[in-house]
Structure formats: C-alpha cells, structure tokens
Amino acid sequence: MMVIGVGLFILFVSYIQLKPLFREKQKKEIYAYIGLMILAAYLAIGKMLNLYIPNPTNGIRLLFQPVQQWIDQLLN
C-alpha cells in the first residue's frame, strides 16, 4: 500500500513540475527530470521493499584499486 502511495505522490509531483517544462518545450530539462525521478523512485521503493541497493563506494573502490596498487608499487 505504501508503494502505491509513493508512486502516486511521485506522479503528482512530476505532473506539477513537468507541466511548465512541456509548455516551454525544454526537452533537455524534461529528460533530465524524468531520469532523476526514475532513479529516485527506484531508490525509494527499493528501500521500502528491502531490495539490495548497491553502495556507490564499492564501485569506486573497484575502479581505483588497481591504480592504488600501481602507485604502491611505484613508491616502494
């Protein structure tokens, strides 16, 4: 029930926010808003349903770990 409420709230807020953007034909802003709102909805609903939401620092650590090892080898 809570998921439906959050979904309806997101739709209501999106309608209010997107109405002037459509009127002024600001396509880039519309796409950015929709993309960010989809991400926010995924995070909010996922949190309510106890879904696994990956931690961004794990991805950053995975990317920079080889760089750290390379720098450690250079300095030792």
N, CA, C and O atoms as a Maestro MAE file, in Angstrom:
{
 s_m_m2io_version
 :::
 2.0.0
}

f_m_ct {
 s_m_title
 :::
 protein
 m_atom[304] {
  # First column is atom index #
  i_m_mmod_type
  r_m_x_coord
  r_m_y_coord
  r_m_z_coord
  i_m_residue_number
  s_m_chain_name
  s_m_pdb_residue_name
  s_m_pdb_atom_name
  i_m_atomic_number
  :::
  1 25 0.825 -1.193 0.000 1 A "MET " " N  " 7
  2 3 0.000 0.000 0.000 1 A "MET " " CA " 6
  3 2 0.868 1.255 0.000 1 A "MET " " C  " 6
  4 15 0.553 2.243 -0.664 1 A "MET " " O  " 8
  5 25 1.960 1.200 0.752 2 A "MET " " N  " 7
  6 3 2.856 2.347 0.829 2 A "MET " " CA " 6
  7 2 3.515 2.614 -0.523 2 A "MET " " C  " 6
  8 15 3.747 3.766 -0.890 2 A "MET " " O  " 8
  9 25 3.814 1.543 -1.261 3 A "VAL " " N  " 7
  10 3 4.446 1.690 -2.573 3 A "VAL " " CA " 6
  11 2 3.506 2.427 -3.525 3 A "VAL " " C  " 6
  12 15 3.944 3.280 -4.298 3 A "VAL " " O  " 8
  13 25 2.236 2.104 -3.471 4 A "ILE " " N  " 7
  14 3 1.255 2.779 -4.322 4 A "ILE " " CA " 6
  15 2 1.170 4.255 -3.953 4 A "ILE " " C  " 6
  16 15 1.086 5.114 -4.831 4 A "ILE " " O  " 8
  17 25 1.190 4.548 -2.665 5 A "GLY " " N  " 7
  18 3 1.153 5.938 -2.214 5 A "GLY " " CA " 6
  19 2 2.353 6.729 -2.693 5 A "GLY " " C  " 6
  20 15 2.212 7.865 -3.146 5 A "GLY " " O  " 8
  21 25 3.531 6.135 -2.595 6 A "VAL " " N  " 7
  22 3 4.741 6.816 -3.069 6 A "VAL " " CA " 6
  23 2 4.674 7.003 -4.577 6 A "VAL " " C  " 6
  24 15 5.050 8.057 -5.091 6 A "VAL " " O  " 8
  25 25 4.198 5.986 -5.286 7 A "GLY " " N  " 7
  26 3 4.064 6.099 -6.737 7 A "GLY " " CA " 6
  27 2 3.115 7.213 -7.146 7 A "GLY " " C  " 6
  28 15 3.408 7.982 -8.062 7 A "GLY " " O  " 8
  29 25 1.989 7.299 -6.474 8 A "LEU " " N  " 7
  30 3 1.029 8.366 -6.771 8 A "LEU " " CA " 6
  31 2 1.596 9.737 -6.426 8 A "LEU " " C  " 6
  32 15 1.371 10.705 -7.152 8 A "LEU " " O  " 8
  33 25 2.324 9.821 -5.328 9 A "PHE " " N  " 7
  34 3 2.946 11.090 -4.943 9 A "PHE " " CA " 6
  35 2 3.963 11.527 -5.991 9 A "PHE " " C  " 6
  36 15 4.009 12.700 -6.364 9 A "PHE " " O  " 8
  37 25 4.777 10.589 -6.466 10 A "ILE " " N  " 7
  38 3 5.777 10.902 -7.489 10 A "ILE " " CA " 6
  39 2 5.091 11.363 -8.774 10 A "ILE " " C  " 6
  40 15 5.542 12.316 -9.409 10 A "ILE " " O  " 8
  41 25 4.007 10.694 -9.159 11 A "LEU " " N  " 7
  42 3 3.272 11.109 -10.356 11 A "LEU " " CA " 6
  43 2 2.678 12.506 -10.200 11 A "LEU " " C  " 6
  44 15 2.713 13.305 -11.135 11 A "LEU " " O  " 8
  45 25 2.137 12.797 -9.028 12 A "PHE " " N  " 7
  46 3 1.550 14.112 -8.773 12 A "PHE " " CA " 6
  47 2 2.605 15.209 -8.842 12 A "PHE " " C  " 6
  48 15 2.403 16.230 -9.499 12 A "PHE " " O  " 8
  49 25 3.720 15.000 -8.172 13 A "VAL " " N  " 7
  50 3 4.796 15.997 -8.178 13 A "VAL " " CA " 6
  51 2 5.368 16.151 -9.584 13 A "VAL " " C  " 6
  52 15 5.664 17.266 -10.015 13 A "VAL " " O  " 8
  53 25 5.524 15.049 -10.295 14 A "SER " " N  " 7
  54 3 6.050 15.111 -11.661 14 A "SER " " CA " 6
  55 2 5.112 15.891 -12.576 14 A "SER " " C  " 6
  56 15 5.566 16.665 -13.418 14 A "SER " " O  " 8
  57 25 3.824 15.693 -12.417 15 A "TYR " " N  " 7
  58 3 2.859 16.440 -13.229 15 A "TYR " " CA " 6
  59 2 3.020 17.940 -13.002 15 A "TYR " " C  " 6
  60 15 3.031 18.722 -13.952 15 A "TYR " " O  " 8
  61 25 3.142 18.330 -11.746 16 A "ILE " " N  " 7
  62 3 3.285 19.751 -11.423 16 A "ILE " " CA " 6
  63 2 4.600 20.304 -11.970 16 A "ILE " " C  " 6
  64 15 4.630 21.418 -12.494 16 A "ILE " " O  " 8
  65 25 5.675 19.546 -11.856 17 A "GLN " " N  " 7
  66 3 6.985 20.016 -12.292 17 A "GLN " " CA " 6
  67 2 7.137 20.006 -13.815 17 A "GLN " " C  " 6
  68 15 7.775 20.895 -14.378 17 A "GLN " " O  " 8
  69 25 6.561 19.019 -14.475 18 A "LEU " " N  " 7
  70 3 6.759 18.875 -15.919 18 A "LEU " " CA " 6
  71 2 5.826 19.750 -16.753 18 A "LEU " " C  " 6
  72 15 6.127 20.041 -17.911 18 A "LEU " " O  " 8
  73 25 4.724 20.164 -16.192 19 A "LYS " " N  " 7
  74 3 3.755 20.964 -16.944 19 A "LYS " " CA " 6
  75 2 4.393 22.215 -17.559 19 A "LYS " " C  " 6
  76 15 4.236 22.429 -18.761 19 A "LYS " " O  " 8
  77 25 5.105 23.050 -16.790 20 A "PRO " " N  " 7
  78 3 5.735 24.228 -17.421 20 A "PRO " " CA " 6
  79 2 6.882 23.863 -18.366 20 A "PRO " " C  " 6
  80 15 7.144 24.583 -19.330 20 A "PRO " " O  " 8
  81 25 7.558 22.761 -18.098 21 A "LEU " " N  " 7
  82 3 8.652 22.361 -18.980 21 A "LEU " " CA " 6
  83 2 8.120 21.954 -20.350 21 A "LEU " " C  " 6
  84 15 8.733 22.273 -21.368 21 A "LEU " " O  " 8
  85 25 6.994 21.256 -20.387 22 A "PHE " " N  " 7
  86 3 6.385 20.895 -21.666 22 A "PHE " " CA " 6
  87 2 5.862 22.139 -22.386 22 A "PHE " " C  " 6
  88 15 5.956 22.243 -23.609 22 A "PHE " " O  " 8
  89 25 5.314 23.075 -21.621 23 A "ARG " " N  " 7
  90 3 4.789 24.296 -22.219 23 A "ARG " " CA " 6
  91 2 5.911 25.086 -22.899 23 A "ARG " " C  " 6
  92 15 5.715 25.643 -23.979 23 A "ARG " " O  " 8
  93 25 7.085 25.131 -22.263 24 A "GLU " " N  " 7
  94 3 8.222 25.878 -22.814 24 A "GLU " " CA " 6
  95 2 9.094 25.028 -23.730 24 A "GLU " " C  " 6
  96 15 10.096 25.513 -24.255 24 A "GLU " " O  " 8
  97 25 8.723 23.761 -23.927 25 A "LYS " " N  " 7
  98 3 9.421 22.826 -24.815 25 A "LYS " " CA " 6
  99 2 10.907 22.699 -24.469 25 A "LYS " " C  " 6
  100 15 11.764 22.768 -25.351 25 A "LYS " " O  " 8
  101 25 11.200 22.515 -23.199 26 A "GLN " " N  " 7
  102 3 12.574 22.344 -22.727 26 A "GLN " " CA " 6
  103 2 12.875 20.850 -22.640 26 A "GLN " " C  " 6
  104 15 12.758 20.240 -21.577 26 A "GLN " " O  " 8
  105 25 13.261 20.277 -23.769 27 A "LYS " " N  " 7
  106 3 13.424 18.827 -23.862 27 A "LYS " " CA " 6
  107 2 14.545 18.296 -22.982 27 A "LYS " " C  " 6
  108 15 14.384 17.253 -22.348 27 A "LYS " " O  " 8
  109 25 15.676 18.989 -22.930 28 A "LYS " " N  " 7
  110 3 16.798 18.503 -22.114 28 A "LYS " " CA " 6
  111 2 16.415 18.442 -20.640 28 A "LYS " " C  " 6
  112 15 16.738 17.478 -19.946 28 A "LYS " " O  " 8
  113 25 15.730 19.471 -20.173 29 A "GLU " " N  " 7
  114 3 15.315 19.505 -18.775 29 A "GLU " " CA " 6
  115 2 14.277 18.428 -18.476 29 A "GLU " " C  " 6
  116 15 14.271 17.844 -17.393 29 A "GLU " " O  " 8
  117 25 13.402 18.170 -19.441 30 A "ILE " " N  " 7
  118 3 12.393 17.121 -19.266 30 A "ILE " " CA " 6
  119 2 13.071 15.764 -19.123 30 A "ILE " " C  " 6
  120 15 12.743 14.991 -18.223 30 A "ILE " " O  " 8
  121 25 14.022 15.475 -20.019 31 A "TYR " " N  " 7
  122 3 14.731 14.191 -19.960 31 A "TYR " " CA " 6
  123 2 15.525 14.054 -18.662 31 A "TYR " " C  " 6
  124 15 15.537 12.988 -18.047 31 A "TYR " " O  " 8
  125 25 16.185 15.130 -18.251 32 A "ALA " " N  " 7
  126 3 16.957 15.085 -17.008 32 A "ALA " " CA " 6
  127 2 16.032 14.852 -15.810 32 A "ALA " " C  " 6
  128 15 16.341 14.046 -14.933 32 A "ALA " " O  " 8
  129 25 14.912 15.551 -15.775 33 A "TYR " " N  " 7
  130 3 13.973 15.403 -14.667 33 A "TYR " " CA " 6
  131 2 13.416 13.983 -14.603 33 A "TYR " " C  " 6
  132 15 13.359 13.376 -13.534 33 A "TYR " " O  " 8
  133 25 13.008 13.461 -15.754 34 A "ILE " " N  " 7
  134 3 12.438 12.110 -15.781 34 A "ILE " " CA " 6
  135 2 13.477 11.080 -15.348 34 A "ILE " " C  " 6
  136 15 13.166 10.165 -14.586 34 A "ILE " " O  " 8
  137 25 14.708 11.226 -15.831 35 A "GLY " " N  " 7
  138 3 15.763 10.284 -15.452 35 A "GLY " " CA " 6
  139 2 16.048 10.304 -13.962 35 A "GLY " " C  " 6
  140 15 16.167 9.254 -13.331 35 A "GLY " " O  " 8
  141 25 16.157 11.505 -13.399 36 A "LEU " " N  " 7
  142 3 16.421 11.611 -11.964 36 A "LEU " " CA " 6
  143 2 15.235 11.128 -11.132 36 A "LEU " " C  " 6
  144 15 15.417 10.543 -10.065 36 A "LEU " " O  " 8
  145 25 14.032 11.372 -11.617 37 A "MET " " N  " 7
  146 3 12.850 10.931 -10.877 37 A "MET " " CA " 6
  147 2 12.721 9.414 -10.907 37 A "MET " " C  " 6
  148 15 12.297 8.810 -9.921 37 A "MET " " O  " 8
  149 25 13.085 8.788 -12.032 38 A "ILE " " N  " 7
  150 3 13.069 7.321 -12.090 38 A "ILE " " CA " 6
  151 2 14.076 6.751 -11.102 38 A "ILE " " C  " 6
  152 15 13.783 5.785 -10.398 38 A "ILE " " O  " 8
  153 25 15.264 7.349 -11.048 39 A "LEU " " N  " 7
  154 3 16.278 6.904 -10.092 39 A "LEU " " CA " 6
  155 2 15.785 7.076 -8.655 39 A "LEU " " C  " 6
  156 15 15.953 6.180 -7.828 39 A "LEU " " O  " 8
  157 25 15.183 8.219 -8.359 40 A "ALA " " N  " 7
  158 3 14.671 8.471 -7.011 40 A "ALA " " CA " 6
  159 2 13.550 7.494 -6.654 40 A "ALA " " C  " 6
  160 15 13.480 7.012 -5.524 40 A "ALA " " O  " 8
  161 25 12.680 7.206 -7.614 41 A "ALA " " N  " 7
  162 3 11.586 6.260 -7.360 41 A "ALA " " CA " 6
  163 2 12.137 4.868 -7.098 41 A "ALA " " C  " 6
  164 15 11.670 4.170 -6.199 41 A "ALA " " O  " 8
  165 25 13.139 4.462 -7.890 42 A "TYR " " N  " 7
  166 3 13.762 3.147 -7.685 42 A "TYR " " CA " 6
  167 2 14.363 3.053 -6.286 42 A "TYR " " C  " 6
  168 15 14.181 2.050 -5.596 42 A "TYR " " O  " 8
  169 25 15.075 4.091 -5.867 43 A "LEU " " N  " 7
  170 3 15.705 4.059 -4.545 43 A "LEU " " CA " 6
  171 2 14.666 4.067 -3.426 43 A "LEU " " C  " 6
  172 15 14.804 3.329 -2.451 43 A "LEU " " O  " 8
  173 25 13.634 4.889 -3.558 44 A "ALA " " N  " 7
  174 3 12.618 4.979 -2.510 44 A "ALA " " CA " 6
  175 2 11.822 3.682 -2.390 44 A "ALA " " C  " 6
  176 15 11.637 3.160 -1.290 44 A "ALA " " O  " 8
  177 25 11.360 3.173 -3.506 45 A "ILE " " N  " 7
  178 3 10.558 1.948 -3.476 45 A "ILE " " CA " 6
  179 2 11.429 0.755 -3.110 45 A "ILE " " C  " 6
  180 15 10.992 -0.133 -2.378 45 A "ILE " " O  " 8
  181 25 12.650 0.729 -3.612 46 A "GLY " " N  " 7
  182 3 13.572 -0.350 -3.258 46 A "GLY " " CA " 6
  183 2 13.869 -0.383 -1.774 46 A "GLY " " C  " 6
  184 15 13.961 -1.456 -1.178 46 A "GLY " " O  " 8
  185 25 14.017 0.780 -1.178 47 A "LYS " " N  " 7
  186 3 14.265 0.854 0.263 47 A "LYS " " CA " 6
  187 2 13.053 0.342 1.049 47 A "LYS " " C  " 6
  188 15 13.207 -0.352 2.054 47 A "LYS " " O  " 8
  189 25 11.858 0.686 0.589 48 A "MET " " N  " 7
  190 3 10.655 0.225 1.279 48 A "MET " " CA " 6
  191 2 10.478 -1.284 1.168 48 A "MET " " C  " 6
  192 15 9.977 -1.921 2.095 48 A "MET " " O  " 8
  193 25 10.887 -1.858 0.038 49 A "LEU " " N  " 7
  194 3 10.726 -3.297 -0.177 49 A "LEU " " CA " 6
  195 2 11.948 -4.098 0.265 49 A "LEU " " C  " 6
  196 15 12.021 -5.303 0.023 49 A "LEU " " O  " 8
  197 25 12.905 -3.436 0.908 50 A "ASN " " N  " 7
  198 3 14.143 -4.060 1.386 50 A "ASN " " CA " 6
  199 2 14.920 -4.750 0.269 50 A "ASN " " C  " 6
  200 15 15.487 -5.825 0.470 50 A "ASN " " O  " 8
  201 25 14.944 -4.129 -0.905 51 A "LEU " " N  " 7
  202 3 15.737 -4.643 -2.016 51 A "LEU " " CA " 6
  203 2 17.198 -4.266 -1.813 51 A "LEU " " C  " 6
  204 15 17.510 -3.313 -1.097 51 A "LEU " " O  " 8
  205 25 18.090 -5.022 -2.449 52 A "TYR " " N  " 7
  206 3 19.507 -4.708 -2.362 52 A "TYR " " CA " 6
  207 2 19.788 -3.485 -3.230 52 A "TYR " " C  " 6
  208 15 19.542 -3.499 -4.436 52 A "TYR " " O  " 8
  209 25 20.296 -2.447 -2.615 53 A "ILE " " N  " 7
  210 3 20.693 -1.237 -3.328 53 A "ILE " " CA " 6
  211 2 22.203 -1.123 -3.173 53 A "ILE " " C  " 6
  212 15 22.698 -0.938 -2.061 53 A "ILE " " O  " 8
  213 25 22.943 -1.233 -4.280 54 A "PRO " " N  " 7
  214 3 24.401 -1.239 -4.177 54 A "PRO " " CA " 6
  215 2 24.949 0.088 -3.658 54 A "PRO " " C  " 6
  216 15 24.395 1.157 -3.912 54 A "PRO " " O  " 8
  217 25 26.044 -0.017 -2.931 55 A "ASN " " N  " 7
  218 3 26.716 1.144 -2.380 55 A "ASN " " CA " 6
  219 2 27.660 1.713 -3.440 55 A "ASN " " C  " 6
  220 15 28.490 0.971 -3.964 55 A "ASN " " O  " 8
  221 25 27.567 2.992 -3.771 56 A "PRO " " N  " 7
  222 3 28.424 3.565 -4.810 56 A "PRO " " CA " 6
  223 2 29.911 3.502 -4.476 56 A "PRO " " C  " 6
  224 15 30.740 3.443 -5.384 56 A "PRO " " O  " 8
  225 25 30.261 3.512 -3.204 57 A "THR " " N  " 7
  226 3 31.683 3.477 -2.859 57 A "THR " " CA " 6
  227 2 32.314 2.139 -3.213 57 A "THR " " C  " 6
  228 15 33.521 2.075 -3.448 57 A "THR " " O  " 8
  229 25 31.528 1.070 -3.256 58 A "ASN " " N  " 7
  230 3 32.080 -0.223 -3.675 58 A "ASN " " CA " 6
  231 2 32.527 -0.173 -5.131 58 A "ASN " " C  " 6
  232 15 33.577 -0.718 -5.472 58 A "ASN " " O  " 8
  233 25 31.756 0.466 -5.981 59 A "GLY " " N  " 7
  234 3 32.133 0.610 -7.382 59 A "GLY " " CA " 6
  235 2 33.360 1.484 -7.562 59 A "GLY " " C  " 6
  236 15 34.232 1.183 -8.376 59 A "GLY " " O  " 8
  237 25 33.424 2.563 -6.803 60 A "ILE " " N  " 7
  238 3 34.588 3.446 -6.878 60 A "ILE " " CA " 6
  239 2 35.830 2.708 -6.405 60 A "ILE " " C  " 6
  240 15 36.893 2.827 -7.015 60 A "ILE " " O  " 8
  241 25 35.706 1.956 -5.335 61 A "ARG " " N  " 7
  242 3 36.832 1.184 -4.816 61 A "ARG " " CA " 6
  243 2 37.299 0.162 -5.854 61 A "ARG " " C  " 6
  244 15 38.501 -0.033 -6.037 61 A "ARG " " O  " 8
  245 25 36.362 -0.484 -6.525 62 A "LEU " " N  " 7
  246 3 36.695 -1.466 -7.553 62 A "LEU " " CA " 6
  247 2 37.458 -0.821 -8.712 62 A "LEU " " C  " 6
  248 15 38.390 -1.415 -9.253 62 A "LEU " " O  " 8
  249 25 37.062 0.386 -9.087 63 A "LEU " " N  " 7
  250 3 37.735 1.077 -10.185 63 A "LEU " " CA " 6
  251 2 39.138 1.544 -9.815 63 A "LEU " " C  " 6
  252 15 40.056 1.451 -10.630 63 A "LEU " " O  " 8
  253 25 39.312 2.044 -8.600 64 A "PHE " " N  " 7
  254 3 40.577 2.658 -8.229 64 A "PHE " " CA " 6
  255 2 41.545 1.728 -7.513 64 A "PHE " " C  " 6
  256 15 42.677 2.128 -7.241 64 A "PHE " " O  " 8
  257 25 41.147 0.517 -7.203 65 A "GLN " " N  " 7
  258 3 42.049 -0.415 -6.530 65 A "GLN " " CA " 6
  259 2 43.279 -0.732 -7.377 65 A "GLN " " C  " 6
  260 15 44.379 -0.751 -6.825 65 A "GLN " " O  " 8
  261 25 43.165 -0.985 -8.693 66 A "PRO " " N  " 7
  262 3 44.378 -1.207 -9.487 66 A "PRO " " CA " 6
  263 2 45.296 0.016 -9.519 66 A "PRO " " C  " 6
  264 15 46.518 -0.125 -9.540 66 A "PRO " " O  " 8
  265 25 44.717 1.197 -9.523 67 A "VAL " " N  " 7
  266 3 45.524 2.423 -9.510 67 A "VAL " " CA " 6
  267 2 46.283 2.521 -8.195 67 A "VAL " " C  " 6
  268 15 47.459 2.884 -8.183 67 A "VAL " " O  " 8
  269 25 45.625 2.203 -7.095 68 A "GLN " " N  " 7
  270 3 46.273 2.236 -5.789 68 A "GLN " " CA " 6
  271 2 47.422 1.244 -5.735 68 A "GLN " " C  " 6
  272 15 48.496 1.568 -5.229 68 A "GLN " " O  " 8
  273 25 47.211 0.045 -6.248 69 A "GLN " " N  " 7
  274 3 48.277 -0.961 -6.245 69 A "GLN " " CA " 6
  275 2 49.449 -0.510 -7.108 69 A "GLN " " C  " 6
  276 15 50.603 -0.729 -6.739 69 A "GLN " " O  " 8
  277 25 49.178 0.106 -8.231 70 A "TRP " " N  " 7
  278 3 50.233 0.588 -9.119 70 A "TRP " " CA " 6
  279 2 51.049 1.684 -8.436 70 A "TRP " " C  " 6
  280 15 52.277 1.693 -8.525 70 A "TRP " " O  " 8
  281 25 50.370 2.605 -7.756 71 A "ILE " " N  " 7
  282 3 51.074 3.679 -7.042 71 A "ILE " " CA " 6
  283 2 51.879 3.104 -5.885 71 A "ILE " " C  " 6
  284 15 52.999 3.549 -5.637 71 A "ILE " " O  " 8
  285 25 51.328 2.122 -5.170 72 A "ASP " " N  " 7
  286 3 52.073 1.481 -4.084 72 A "ASP " " CA " 6
  287 2 53.343 0.820 -4.599 72 A "ASP " " C  " 6
  288 15 54.381 0.884 -3.941 72 A "ASP " " O  " 8
  289 25 53.277 0.186 -5.764 73 A "GLN " " N  " 7
  290 3 54.467 -0.444 -6.346 73 A "GLN " " CA " 6
  291 2 55.497 0.600 -6.742 73 A "GLN " " C  " 6
  292 15 56.697 0.369 -6.596 73 A "GLN " " O  " 8
  293 25 55.052 1.735 -7.236 74 A "LEU " " N  " 7
  294 3 55.983 2.798 -7.625 74 A "LEU " " CA " 6
  295 2 56.704 3.393 -6.416 74 A "LEU " " C  " 6
  296 15 57.890 3.715 -6.492 74 A "LEU " " O  " 8
  297 25 55.996 3.535 -5.318 75 A "LEU " " N  " 7
  298 3 56.564 4.192 -4.142 75 A "LEU " " CA " 6
  299 2 57.381 3.248 -3.267 75 A "LEU " " C  " 6
  300 15 58.145 3.720 -2.425 75 A "LEU " " O  " 8
  301 25 57.252 1.948 -3.431 76 A "ASN " " N  " 7
  302 3 58.018 1.001 -2.606 76 A "ASN " " CA " 6
  303 2 59.310 0.625 -3.252 76 A "ASN " " C  " 6
  304 15 60.074 -0.162 -2.692 76 A "ASN " " O  " 8
  :::
 }
 m_bond[303] {
  # First column is bond index #
  i_m_from
  i_m_to
  i_m_order
  :::
  1 1 2 1
  2 2 3 1
  3 3 4 2
  4 3 5 1
  5 5 6 1
  6 6 7 1
  7 7 8 2
  8 7 9 1
  9 9 10 1
  10 10 11 1
  11 11 12 2
  12 11 13 1
  13 13 14 1
  14 14 15 1
  15 15 16 2
  16 15 17 1
  17 17 18 1
  18 18 19 1
  19 19 20 2
  20 19 21 1
  21 21 22 1
  22 22 23 1
  23 23 24 2
  24 23 25 1
  25 25 26 1
  26 26 27 1
  27 27 28 2
  28 27 29 1
  29 29 30 1
  30 30 31 1
  31 31 32 2
  32 31 33 1
  33 33 34 1
  34 34 35 1
  35 35 36 2
  36 35 37 1
  37 37 38 1
  38 38 39 1
  39 39 40 2
  40 39 41 1
  41 41 42 1
  42 42 43 1
  43 43 44 2
  44 43 45 1
  45 45 46 1
  46 46 47 1
  47 47 48 2
  48 47 49 1
  49 49 50 1
  50 50 51 1
  51 51 52 2
  52 51 53 1
  53 53 54 1
  54 54 55 1
  55 55 56 2
  56 55 57 1
  57 57 58 1
  58 58 59 1
  59 59 60 2
  60 59 61 1
  61 61 62 1
  62 62 63 1
  63 63 64 2
  64 63 65 1
  65 65 66 1
  66 66 67 1
  67 67 68 2
  68 67 69 1
  69 69 70 1
  70 70 71 1
  71 71 72 2
  72 71 73 1
  73 73 74 1
  74 74 75 1
  75 75 76 2
  76 75 77 1
  77 77 78 1
  78 78 79 1
  79 79 80 2
  80 79 81 1
  81 81 82 1
  82 82 83 1
  83 83 84 2
  84 83 85 1
  85 85 86 1
  86 86 87 1
  87 87 88 2
  88 87 89 1
  89 89 90 1
  90 90 91 1
  91 91 92 2
  92 91 93 1
  93 93 94 1
  94 94 95 1
  95 95 96 2
  96 95 97 1
  97 97 98 1
  98 98 99 1
  99 99 100 2
  100 99 101 1
  101 101 102 1
  102 102 103 1
  103 103 104 2
  104 103 105 1
  105 105 106 1
  106 106 107 1
  107 107 108 2
  108 107 109 1
  109 109 110 1
  110 110 111 1
  111 111 112 2
  112 111 113 1
  113 113 114 1
  114 114 115 1
  115 115 116 2
  116 115 117 1
  117 117 118 1
  118 118 119 1
  119 119 120 2
  120 119 121 1
  121 121 122 1
  122 122 123 1
  123 123 124 2
  124 123 125 1
  125 125 126 1
  126 126 127 1
  127 127 128 2
  128 127 129 1
  129 129 130 1
  130 130 131 1
  131 131 132 2
  132 131 133 1
  133 133 134 1
  134 134 135 1
  135 135 136 2
  136 135 137 1
  137 137 138 1
  138 138 139 1
  139 139 140 2
  140 139 141 1
  141 141 142 1
  142 142 143 1
  143 143 144 2
  144 143 145 1
  145 145 146 1
  146 146 147 1
  147 147 148 2
  148 147 149 1
  149 149 150 1
  150 150 151 1
  151 151 152 2
  152 151 153 1
  153 153 154 1
  154 154 155 1
  155 155 156 2
  156 155 157 1
  157 157 158 1
  158 158 159 1
  159 159 160 2
  160 159 161 1
  161 161 162 1
  162 162 163 1
  163 163 164 2
  164 163 165 1
  165 165 166 1
  166 166 167 1
  167 167 168 2
  168 167 169 1
  169 169 170 1
  170 170 171 1
  171 171 172 2
  172 171 173 1
  173 173 174 1
  174 174 175 1
  175 175 176 2
  176 175 177 1
  177 177 178 1
  178 178 179 1
  179 179 180 2
  180 179 181 1
  181 181 182 1
  182 182 183 1
  183 183 184 2
  184 183 185 1
  185 185 186 1
  186 186 187 1
  187 187 188 2
  188 187 189 1
  189 189 190 1
  190 190 191 1
  191 191 192 2
  192 191 193 1
  193 193 194 1
  194 194 195 1
  195 195 196 2
  196 195 197 1
  197 197 198 1
  198 198 199 1
  199 199 200 2
  200 199 201 1
  201 201 202 1
  202 202 203 1
  203 203 204 2
  204 203 205 1
  205 205 206 1
  206 206 207 1
  207 207 208 2
  208 207 209 1
  209 209 210 1
  210 210 211 1
  211 211 212 2
  212 211 213 1
  213 213 214 1
  214 214 215 1
  215 215 216 2
  216 215 217 1
  217 217 218 1
  218 218 219 1
  219 219 220 2
  220 219 221 1
  221 221 222 1
  222 222 223 1
  223 223 224 2
  224 223 225 1
  225 225 226 1
  226 226 227 1
  227 227 228 2
  228 227 229 1
  229 229 230 1
  230 230 231 1
  231 231 232 2
  232 231 233 1
  233 233 234 1
  234 234 235 1
  235 235 236 2
  236 235 237 1
  237 237 238 1
  238 238 239 1
  239 239 240 2
  240 239 241 1
  241 241 242 1
  242 242 243 1
  243 243 244 2
  244 243 245 1
  245 245 246 1
  246 246 247 1
  247 247 248 2
  248 247 249 1
  249 249 250 1
  250 250 251 1
  251 251 252 2
  252 251 253 1
  253 253 254 1
  254 254 255 1
  255 255 256 2
  256 255 257 1
  257 257 258 1
  258 258 259 1
  259 259 260 2
  260 259 261 1
  261 261 262 1
  262 262 263 1
  263 263 264 2
  264 263 265 1
  265 265 266 1
  266 266 267 1
  267 267 268 2
  268 267 269 1
  269 269 270 1
  270 270 271 1
  271 271 272 2
  272 271 273 1
  273 273 274 1
  274 274 275 1
  275 275 276 2
  276 275 277 1
  277 277 278 1
  278 278 279 1
  279 279 280 2
  280 279 281 1
  281 281 282 1
  282 282 283 1
  283 283 284 2
  284 283 285 1
  285 285 286 1
  286 286 287 1
  287 287 288 2
  288 287 289 1
  289 289 290 1
  290 290 291 1
  291 291 292 2
  292 291 293 1
  293 293 294 1
  294 294 295 1
  295 295 296 2
  296 295 297 1
  297 297 298 1
  298 298 299 1
  299 299 300 2
  300 299 301 1
  301 301 302 1
  302 302 303 1
  303 303 304 2
  :::
 }
}
